[in-house]
Amino acid sequence: MARSRGFFMSPTLEMVRSQRDAGASDRFRPSSLDGPRKAIRSYLFKPNGWKAMKVLAFGFLFQTFSYSVIYAALVYGNYFLLVTGWILCGMSVTSLFVIGHDCAHGSFLKNTKVGDFIGHVCFLFSFYPYYGWKYTHNAHHAHTNDISTHSHDVYFDNAWTPFTVEEYLALKQTSKLRAFLYKMTRYFPPFGSLLHNVAFHAFPGKFIESHKNKLYFSYGILVLGLGFICYGLSMLVGNPFAFFHFLIMPGILFQFWMSYYTYLHHTSTEIQFYQKSEWTPYLGQIVSTYNFLNPKWLSFIHFHIDIHTPHHLSTAIPCYHLLEAYKDLKCSDFAEDLKEGKFQWSYLFKQLKECHVWDMEEKRYRRFSEVEGV
């Protein structure tokens, strides 16, 4: 239901090849990303082992603390504490996912083999096959906000790319169930995030042959790893259903955070989608990525993933350098194209209310109610 684009990195930035963003200001914009990249200090593109170890330690200490709260709640039969533990664990699983996310990009550590091992472990708690997610997510970076999609594979922007008006109306005629599911993802993003995990990672036939061996490897690690964790938890708690409290409920709550970040990064009445003929890396990665600024404590525990434009500028920038990289961008000649805002519930509800299907002619979102009567 949610759909994703990729990350094309042109090696040249020539102002000769500039484009205007339709409906934006009259000034010209570069097409590639060389300029914005040069605005960022070079060391911020490189892994830092000490910083990575601090982030990793915090992530697993947070997860251990969350598990301790759940364990104490089960031992003492305190249901309020149990719900608190679920909530905390949903947040700690998100922290681990951010680490795994950087490992998949090869930006967390210099040693990518160690990074892939850490990434597999971190992804266990959110039920994602590491390599499967890596391939779909790289496609999102390669085609961010390119409206073109296809159903036979996963290699397009599969992260919250909306149906066009024509696609949605056609879908209502051919499959009312799929149209209904799509509608639910737009009103309740956590459902869309959960559905995305299944639709884009559980079907090996959608991946090219050269990716399948690693995909199957990640499937195996996911099954074996979760089996080992479930067995250990059942022995520790003395209850065969302990996995429900330690894995299922936190995994469900994690989807709230997964959708919270991915939806708000790429869904806004302030950004637009492009046809292939008009899309450029600059328009997709810089102009069409939104930074919503969390409270400092929340940004800290989730390793500043709310600061998203530097990550789309280059996936080589690890999470522990995002704040510094964003400061550089805000002091650059490209600051005018950065989109940001402090998180407000009213802003989120506005996007849920307005951002349903994309009108290619008017280049804006339209509500379901606007098009269903057409």
C-alpha positions as CSV (number, residue, x, y, z in Angstrom):
1,M,0.0,0.0,0.0
2,A,2.9,2.3,0.8
3,R,5.3,2.6,-2.1
4,S,9.0,3.6,-2.4
5,R,11.6,5.5,-4.6
6,G,15.3,5.4,-5.0
7,F,18.5,7.3,-4.6
8,F,20.3,8.2,-7.9
9,M,23.5,9.9,-7.2
10,S,24.8,11.9,-10.2
11,P,28.5,12.6,-10.1
12,T,28.2,16.0,-11.7
13,L,26.4,19.1,-10.6
14,E,26.2,21.7,-13.4
15,M,23.9,24.6,-13.0
16,V,23.5,24.4,-16.8
17,R,21.2,21.4,-16.2
18,S,18.9,23.1,-13.8
19,Q,15.1,22.7,-13.4
20,R,12.4,24.6,-11.8
21,D,10.2,22.9,-9.3
22,A,6.7,23.3,-10.7
23,G,4.7,25.7,-8.5
24,A,7.7,26.8,-6.6
25,S,9.8,30.0,-6.8
26,D,11.2,31.3,-10.0
27,R,14.8,30.7,-9.1
28,F,16.6,27.8,-10.7
29,R,17.7,24.7,-8.8
30,P,20.5,22.3,-9.5
31,S,19.6,18.8,-10.8
32,S,22.2,16.7,-9.0
33,L,23.5,16.6,-5.4
34,D,27.1,17.6,-5.7
35,G,26.5,21.1,-4.5
36,P,24.7,20.2,-1.3
37,R,27.2,17.4,-0.6
38,K,30.1,19.8,-0.8
39,A,28.4,22.0,1.8
40,I,28.8,19.3,4.4
41,R,32.1,18.7,6.1
42,S,33.8,15.6,4.7
43,Y,34.3,13.7,7.9
44,L,30.5,13.6,8.4
45,F,30.3,11.1,5.5
46,K,32.6,8.6,7.3
47,P,31.8,6.0,10.0
48,N,33.2,6.7,13.5
49,G,33.8,3.6,15.5
50,W,33.7,5.2,18.9
51,K,30.4,7.0,18.2
52,A,28.9,3.9,16.6
53,M,29.8,1.9,19.8
54,K,28.1,4.5,22.0
55,V,25.0,4.4,19.9
56,L,25.0,0.5,19.8
57,A,25.5,0.4,23.6
58,F,22.6,2.8,24.2
59,G,20.3,0.9,21.9
60,F,20.8,-2.5,23.5
61,L,20.8,-1.0,27.0
62,F,17.5,0.6,26.2
63,Q,16.1,-2.7,24.9
64,T,17.3,-4.5,28.0
65,F,15.7,-1.9,30.3
66,S,12.4,-2.2,28.4
67,Y,12.6,-6.0,28.7
68,S,13.3,-5.6,32.5
69,V,10.2,-3.5,32.9
70,I,8.1,-6.2,31.1
71,Y,9.6,-9.0,33.1
72,A,9.0,-7.1,36.4
73,A,5.4,-6.5,35.4
74,L,4.8,-10.2,34.7
75,V,6.5,-11.3,37.9
76,Y,4.4,-8.9,40.0
77,G,1.2,-9.1,38.0
78,N,1.2,-5.3,37.5
79,Y,-0.8,-4.6,34.3
80,F,-0.1,-0.9,34.3
81,L,3.6,-1.6,34.4
82,L,3.2,-4.2,31.7
83,V,1.6,-1.6,29.3
84,T,4.4,0.8,30.2
85,G,6.9,-1.9,29.3
86,W,5.2,-2.5,26.0
87,I,5.3,1.2,25.1
88,L,9.0,1.5,26.2
89,C,9.9,-1.6,24.2
90,G,8.2,-0.3,21.1
91,M,10.4,2.8,21.4
92,S,13.6,0.7,22.1
93,V,12.9,-1.5,19.1
94,T,12.7,1.7,17.0
95,S,16.2,2.7,18.3
96,L,17.5,-0.7,17.3
97,F,15.9,-0.4,13.9
98,V,17.6,2.9,13.2
99,I,21.0,1.2,14.0
100,G,20.1,-1.7,11.6
101,H,19.0,0.9,9.0
102,D,22.4,2.5,9.0
103,C,24.1,-1.0,8.9
104,A,22.1,-1.7,5.7
105,H,23.4,1.5,4.2
106,G,27.0,0.5,5.2
107,S,27.3,3.8,7.1
108,F,27.3,2.6,10.7
109,L,30.8,0.9,10.7
110,K,33.7,0.7,8.4
111,N,33.5,-3.1,8.5
112,T,30.3,-3.8,6.6
113,K,30.4,-7.5,7.4
114,V,30.2,-6.7,11.1
115,G,27.6,-4.1,10.2
116,D,25.5,-6.7,8.4
117,F,25.7,-9.0,11.4
118,I,24.6,-6.2,13.8
119,G,21.8,-5.3,11.3
120,H,20.4,-8.8,11.3
121,V,20.3,-8.8,15.1
122,C,18.7,-5.4,15.4
123,F,16.0,-6.3,12.8
124,L,14.9,-9.4,14.7
125,F,12.8,-7.4,17.1
126,S,10.9,-5.6,14.4
127,F,10.3,-8.7,12.3
128,Y,12.1,-7.4,9.2
129,P,14.3,-9.6,6.9
130,Y,17.5,-7.5,6.8
131,Y,18.5,-8.0,3.2
132,G,15.0,-7.8,1.9
133,W,14.5,-4.5,3.6
134,K,17.9,-3.3,2.4
135,Y,16.9,-3.8,-1.2
136,T,13.5,-2.2,-1.0
137,H,14.8,0.7,1.0
138,N,17.7,1.4,-1.4
139,A,15.0,1.5,-4.2
140,H,13.2,4.2,-2.1
141,H,16.4,6.2,-2.0
142,A,17.0,5.7,-5.8
143,H,13.6,7.1,-6.8
144,T,12.4,9.3,-3.9
145,N,9.1,11.0,-5.0
146,D,9.2,9.6,-8.5
147,I,5.5,8.8,-8.9
148,S,6.2,5.8,-11.3
149,T,5.4,2.4,-9.7
150,H,4.9,-1.2,-10.9
151,S,3.5,-4.3,-9.3
152,H,5.9,-7.0,-10.5
153,D,8.9,-6.0,-8.3
154,V,10.0,-3.8,-5.4
155,Y,12.4,-1.5,-7.3
156,F,10.7,1.8,-7.1
157,D,9.8,4.3,-4.4
158,N,7.7,2.1,-2.2
159,A,7.6,4.5,0.8
160,W,4.3,6.3,1.0
161,T,4.1,7.0,-2.7
162,P,0.3,7.7,-3.3
163,F,-1.9,6.3,-6.0
164,T,-2.7,8.9,-8.6
165,V,-6.4,9.8,-8.9
166,E,-6.7,7.7,-12.1
167,E,-5.0,4.7,-10.4
168,Y,-7.2,4.8,-7.4
169,L,-10.5,5.1,-9.4
170,A,-9.4,2.2,-11.6
171,L,-8.5,0.1,-8.6
172,K,-12.0,0.7,-7.1
173,Q,-13.4,-0.8,-10.2
174,T,-11.1,-3.8,-10.4
175,S,-10.5,-4.6,-6.7
176,K,-12.7,-3.0,-4.0
177,L,-10.7,-4.8,-1.3
178,R,-7.4,-3.4,-2.4
179,A,-8.9,0.1,-2.8
180,F,-10.3,-0.2,0.8
181,L,-6.9,-1.4,2.2
182,Y,-5.2,1.5,0.5
183,K,-7.7,3.9,2.0
184,M,-7.0,2.5,5.4
185,T,-3.3,3.0,5.0
186,R,-3.9,6.7,4.4
187,Y,-6.2,7.1,7.4
188,F,-4.2,4.8,9.7
189,P,-0.4,4.8,8.7
190,P,0.7,2.1,11.2
191,F,-1.5,-0.4,9.3
192,G,0.1,0.8,6.1
193,S,3.6,0.3,7.6
194,L,2.7,-3.3,8.7
195,L,1.2,-4.1,5.3
196,H,4.3,-2.7,3.6
197,N,6.5,-5.1,5.5
198,V,4.4,-8.1,4.3
199,A,3.8,-6.9,0.8
200,F,7.3,-5.9,0.0
201,H,9.4,-8.4,1.9
202,A,7.4,-11.7,2.1
203,F,7.4,-12.5,-1.7
204,P,10.8,-13.6,-3.1
205,G,9.4,-13.5,-6.6
206,K,9.5,-9.7,-6.5
207,F,13.3,-9.6,-6.1
208,I,15.8,-10.0,-8.9
209,E,17.8,-13.3,-9.0
210,S,21.1,-11.8,-7.7
211,H,19.3,-10.7,-4.5
212,K,17.5,-13.9,-3.7
213,N,20.3,-15.8,-2.0
214,K,20.9,-13.1,0.6
215,L,17.1,-12.6,0.9
216,Y,16.7,-16.3,1.8
217,F,19.6,-16.0,4.2
218,S,17.8,-13.1,6.0
219,Y,14.6,-15.2,6.1
220,G,16.5,-18.0,7.8
221,I,18.2,-15.7,10.4
222,L,14.8,-14.1,11.1
223,V,13.1,-17.4,11.8
224,L,16.0,-19.0,13.7
225,G,16.7,-15.8,15.7
226,L,13.1,-15.3,16.7
227,G,12.8,-18.9,17.6
228,F,15.9,-18.7,19.9
229,I,14.6,-15.5,21.5
230,C,11.1,-17.1,22.1
231,Y,12.6,-20.2,23.6
232,G,14.9,-18.1,25.9
233,L,12.0,-15.9,27.0
234,S,9.7,-18.9,27.7
235,M,12.4,-20.5,29.9
236,L,13.1,-17.2,31.7
237,V,9.4,-16.4,32.5
238,G,8.1,-19.9,32.7
239,N,5.4,-19.1,30.2
240,P,5.3,-20.4,26.6
241,F,3.3,-17.2,25.6
242,A,6.0,-14.8,26.9
243,F,6.8,-13.9,23.3
244,F,3.5,-12.1,23.1
245,H,4.6,-9.6,25.7
246,F,8.2,-9.3,24.7
247,L,8.0,-9.5,20.9
248,I,4.4,-9.2,19.5
249,M,3.1,-6.2,21.4
250,P,6.4,-4.2,21.1
251,G,6.5,-5.2,17.4
252,I,3.0,-3.8,16.9
253,L,3.8,-0.6,18.8
254,F,7.0,-0.3,16.7
255,Q,4.9,0.1,13.6
256,F,3.4,3.2,15.1
257,W,6.9,4.7,15.2
258,M,7.9,3.3,11.9
259,S,4.9,4.9,10.2
260,Y,5.3,8.1,12.3
261,Y,8.8,8.7,10.8
262,T,8.4,7.4,7.3
263,Y,5.0,8.9,6.7
264,L,5.9,12.4,7.9
265,H,9.2,12.4,6.1
266,H,7.6,11.8,2.8
267,T,3.9,12.8,3.1
268,S,3.1,16.5,3.2
269,T,0.9,19.1,1.5
270,E,4.2,21.0,1.1
271,I,6.0,18.5,-1.1
272,Q,5.1,17.0,-4.5
273,F,5.7,14.0,-6.7
274,Y,7.2,13.9,-10.1
275,Q,7.1,12.0,-13.4
276,K,10.3,10.4,-14.5
277,S,10.7,13.1,-17.2
278,E,10.8,15.9,-14.6
279,W,12.3,14.1,-11.6
280,T,15.9,14.9,-10.6
281,P,17.9,13.8,-7.6
282,Y,17.8,17.3,-6.2
283,L,14.0,17.6,-6.4
284,G,13.5,14.1,-4.9
285,Q,16.1,14.1,-2.1
286,I,16.3,17.8,-1.1
287,V,13.1,19.6,-2.1
288,S,10.7,16.7,-1.4
289,T,11.9,15.5,2.0
290,Y,10.4,16.9,5.1
291,N,12.2,17.3,8.5
292,F,9.8,17.3,11.4
293,L,11.7,18.2,14.6
294,N,10.9,16.0,17.6
295,P,11.4,17.1,21.2
296,K,15.1,16.7,22.0
297,W,14.7,13.7,24.3
298,L,12.8,11.8,21.6
299,S,15.2,12.7,18.8
300,F,18.1,11.6,21.1
301,I,16.7,8.1,21.9
302,H,15.9,7.5,18.2
303,F,19.3,8.8,17.1
304,H,18.0,11.9,15.3
305,I,16.2,10.0,12.6
306,D,13.7,12.9,12.5
307,I,16.4,14.9,10.7
308,H,16.0,13.3,7.3
309,T,17.3,15.5,4.5
310,P,21.0,14.8,5.2
311,H,20.2,11.0,5.0
312,H,18.6,11.5,1.6
313,L,21.5,13.7,0.4
314,S,23.8,10.8,1.1
315,T,23.2,7.4,2.8
316,A,26.8,7.5,3.8
317,I,26.0,9.9,6.6
318,P,25.4,7.8,9.7
319,C,22.7,8.7,12.3
320,Y,25.2,10.0,14.8
321,H,26.3,12.7,12.2
322,L,22.8,13.8,11.1
323,L,22.5,16.8,13.4
324,E,25.9,18.2,12.4
325,A,25.2,17.6,8.7
326,Y,21.9,19.3,8.9
327,K,23.5,22.4,10.5
328,D,25.9,22.6,7.6
329,L,23.0,22.4,5.1
330,K,21.1,25.1,6.9
331,C,24.1,27.4,6.5
332,S,24.5,26.6,2.8
333,D,23.1,28.1,-0.4
334,F,20.5,25.3,-0.4
335,A,18.9,26.2,2.9
336,E,15.9,27.8,1.2
337,D,14.9,24.4,-0.2
338,L,14.9,22.6,3.2
339,K,11.5,21.8,4.6
340,E,11.1,21.5,8.4
341,G,8.7,22.1,11.2
342,K,8.4,21.2,14.9
343,F,6.0,18.3,15.4
344,Q,2.4,19.2,16.1
345,W,-0.6,17.0,16.3
346,S,-2.5,19.5,14.2
347,Y,0.1,19.1,11.4
348,L,-0.2,15.3,11.5
349,F,-4.0,15.4,11.4
350,K,-3.9,17.8,8.5
351,Q,-1.8,15.4,6.4
352,L,-4.1,12.5,7.3
353,K,-7.0,14.5,6.2
354,E,-5.6,15.9,3.0
355,C,-2.9,13.5,1.6
356,H,-4.9,10.7,0.0
357,V,-4.3,10.5,-3.8
358,W,-2.1,12.5,-6.1
359,D,-3.5,14.7,-8.9
360,M,-1.0,14.7,-11.7
361,E,-2.6,17.7,-13.5
362,E,-2.9,20.0,-10.5
363,K,0.3,18.6,-8.9
364,R,-1.2,18.3,-5.4
365,Y,-2.9,15.9,-3.1
366,R,-6.6,15.4,-3.2
367,R,-8.9,13.9,-0.6
368,F,-10.8,10.7,-1.2
369,S,-14.1,12.6,-0.9
370,E,-13.0,14.9,-3.8
371,V,-12.4,12.2,-6.3
372,E,-14.8,9.4,-5.3
373,G,-17.8,11.3,-6.7
374,V,-16.1,11.9,-10.1
